[in-house]
Amino acid sequence: MKQSTKLHNWLLRFDRTFSDKIWWQIIILLGFVIVALILGLIICYFLTFGEKGKELGFYEWALYLLIDGNALSNIYTDNYTGGERPWGTLLFSILGSLLGVVVFGGMLISVLSNMLERRIENYRKGKNTYVIKDHYVILGYDEIVPSIIKQICTNENAYVLLQSSLSSEDIAEKIHSSIAQNCEERVIIKNGHRTSVSDLEELKLNQACSIYIVGDRIKPSHDAMNIDCMEKVYSILSENQELGNPKSITTVFEDPDTYAALQVTDLFENIRKLKVEVIPYNFYTDWAKQIFVDTDGKRYPFIDGGGIPADSNKHVHLVIVGTSSFGVTLGIEAAKMLHFPNFDGKNNRTEITFIDLNADKELQLFMTRSRHFFEVQEHKYGEFIKEKNENGENELVYKEETRPATVFSNENANFLDVEFRFVKGDIFTKEVQALIAEWACEDNQILSIIFAMRDSRSNMSIAMNMSDKIYERGTRIFIRQNTSSKFIDKVRDMSQTIKKKRLIDDNGTTKVQRIKGRYSDIYPFGMTDIIFDVNKRTQHMAELINYIYNFYYDNNYKVDENGNPKTENEGLPLSNQLLNCGDKVLQGMMKFDKENVLNIAHDLWIGLKVSDQWSNLYSAYNIGFRSRTLKAEGYIDCMKLDKDILLKMAEVEHNRWNVEKLLMGFRKPLPEEDAYELDVNLYEKRRRKGVFNSFKKTNNKNQYIHADIRPFSQLNEIQEIDKEIIRFIPWFIEMSK
């Protein structure tokens, strides 16, 4: 029994060894060849060679018998002086020839063919390893991966190394149907797991250009596994510093709450210390950016209608149907971006309305996630109540109430320029559709409707069958789709033709109205095949904003009146020069070398706290809105702003910052926590003389308490930097081109 067990253990080790690596097969084959040669020598020792023996040496005969398939027959045909050949010679010749057939005619061919087959099979299964560098690594496979590959392949010399635990053949088939052939040829699929250190080490991470940690977003453990992967990637990078580092690591997070936490928590500080840029990515947030920010007005319309000046009576109203993760994320991102100069402290707030059958419960969840926003700002809640009409019949009547801020009141509350509304109702009912149509008919609203329900078929069904008034008023309608956008794009394009509509007015006179088709303002969004965009312009703008912040507060950074850096004795601090001759400084800085400025800005960016990075990013996201507003005010090039408009736009920037901080988890201080009251320097009312650091605020920011969350009119010298951010809009645009 023990012998049988030992035999099976030996066979198991042999099978594992022989089937593991090709070079093990080669070693075993060489072993057989050596044994065969030794046996061949032994055989030749007993043979009588005849005529051939005179021509061949002892060792050559051994090879001759093993390699030449005709050696055995030659033994019979050779002249042999001793008469009949000894039976021993024949026997050993037969054994030698058979050994040669087995080893060289069988095993050698088998191993060589097996090597080729294994090589092909391993390629198909993604098990081959290649020596490459300056490549792009994608860890894990998801529906957004083909889009990432397309963006990477815009670089003609880029190779993509895609690692996934899924079937490599299935991935290859999906990629084949999604990307062009010239791009597909530069994709190498490697089988492995993103949390396996040994699998990661085969990818040459230190020599990669960039790393994308994607995973499979539908798995519940997706975000946790990606964080685990990040830690293992850091371990590999830090242990092989001499080989270099990638420029950036982009990590996909599916849960909006996880993503929000990463915007204020420096979870990957150790990686950033390696001078590697860490970029968290969220599918829903990136789509919000595409709809609201990265648009030229053609792919998606401007959500602000092309610009809202300070004297306008219009306000943006965003209606989001469905409280899915997609819908809620779009609402939160819109609140961080949609801020305009016509808000007077009470009127013309941006309205963001959620409509859902479970709006009451979703409101509580939303308030829990964004509790600090609702501590200072009121919100609205509406639902449809059954009431009897004049005929005694039951009908649904919309009732709405305004609910106060949960903590602050009076002058410390309701100073934000964004307001949330939750409406409990079924979008498929006529009452809810009538309510939306009523909003569409209000002249002071710039209305957009986003259908973000989880079921894309439901989104399409209701979006294409709303009240006629909604389409006639040119309401922008965004329809969430999972994959292709071609149908909606085609329908919209066919509806762009202006047609005549005949009407009869109150006097019975016929008039002609020129209108576009019914579906001229419908837009698809949420498709996985066109989502990922590596456009760095907004990123560059954010880095440039930090550049200005950094040198504005650095009193050792001296410049002349044209913004050119100077030695300590020749120039003045940037803040002082901007205070004295702002436009001249700006015009001088417009001539700076772009590449040099961007390099300095990026180096400063790498060392910046994560929460400050995101604050600058959201400020950059709003540059397009500011630019359109200034153009609506008559400032075509956004330069030489007068004091009033500069002050007003600075207030808009601070309103944006207030909302951003509250939704990112910071809170307004209670009276006993207020740094404005605690710090005697800030309490003194005196004008800043260009040396910002003379004021030192009591800092509670580590507890996510920020003293500057307050109305713009209550700010101290912080107003000045808000003005400079507005003044430098042309510079941000020019330097980031």
C-alpha angles and dihedrals in degrees: 000000000000091000090051091051092049090049092052091047090052091048090048092053090046093050093048093047096045094047096041108071133007092229090060088058090051092050091050091047091051088050091055091046091053091048089047091051092049091050089045090055090049090050092049090051089066098042131097106221105203117193093339089056089065091056100040129056127228096266094042090057090056091054091041093058094044100044107031112072090201095055094099094052091047089058089062095046097046117101109256118194096199096068115238116021115253114257089236091060091051092046094049091044091053091048092048093048092048090049090052091049091051097045104033102021096040117017097037094051091042093051093046093049090044090052091055093045092047090048091053092043092049090050091053091047093045096243099124119103123216131194105236138143138188087041133137118246123209116189115202131000128259136152091269093058096088088054091052090049091051091054093047091049091061080085101076094209097048122119121195122213107198118192122190139152089223123096108291091213091055091049091048090052092050092048091047091058094046110043138043121269095244088056094043090057089063095054118097115193117209124187114227146100124270093223095051111099093203091052092047093050090061091062097069091231095177091058096047124107095220139352126218116196104198113150122170110308096201093065115096092224093051099111095043091050092049090053089049089050090051091055092050091047089052090051092053094045094048093049093052103041093140089067093058134245137264117256094236145001116213113197123192119221120187103189112079090211092056090047092049091051091053090056091067102025121075093216094154100043091128091060092047089054086065087062091251116138113233115208118187111205130199123185095217096044092050090053090051087054091050093051099041105027117015098058134109093203092263108073088040125005121247105268089216093054093249100310139334116225124209095258095051121116092205127103134188116254117190116192114195116193110206131023098232118140086265094053096045092047091051090051094050093046091048090053089056093050111032106083125137139183098241093075105112098186093275113029134055098030118167107255122213113188126189119199118196140140089239096041093134092059093038089053091057091049091047092050090050092053093045101029096143092057091055091046088073104024134060122227139197131240125189137177139167116260126193112243133164116252128211091284092053092251124135116249135168114254124189114237123185133186134188114228119203129237112280099229115009130053144178114015091354093061139058095024093125120105095218127076131189125214128188119199120192108213148102113266090211092064122094092232094061092043090050090053091053091046089053091054090047091057094054109105094210094061129086094202128197126174122207118194103204103159116142094246110072091198090059090049091053094043097054097035092058094047108047126130114299090237090064093058094041092054091057094245111179110239121195117196122197113227128177101215131353124035096186098102095053092042090052093048091049093049091051090051095056093086110105113234135187122253118191118217136179115221128210091276093056092251118143116232134178123232121195113217139161124245123286095260100039093118105045119117131184122222140167097056114153095211097066104028110101116081124178093191104144100192096100089044090053091050091053090051090049091051089054088048090059093043091050097051094036090063095037107093090186091063104091126190137174125239090278093055095253114145114254139180120270094263096045105048145035131238114282091243090056095047091048090051092052103037110003101162093048091052089049094050091050093050090051085073095056119122104265097210093051093047093049092049092052091044092051093050089052090047095056091061095045123111114259094240090052091048090056092046090055091045093055089047088054091048088060097052091090091054091047092048093051091047092052091048089051086054090054100261098125096177093032090236136121094029117188120238096258097053091041090054092045094050090047087056089052089052091052092047088054091048092050092055093043093053094046093049091047092058105268119126139208111257122250114240093265091051098046111124090201088066097035098052113068092200091060091043091060109090105222134130117258112249097208097279105103096177092068085080113069115186123212100248122225095154092111086068090048091253115135121189094201092067094107140094115303092243090061095055125109124215090326085092089074096061090047087056092051092051087057093044091053096053092106090050093050090050094046098045093047097052 
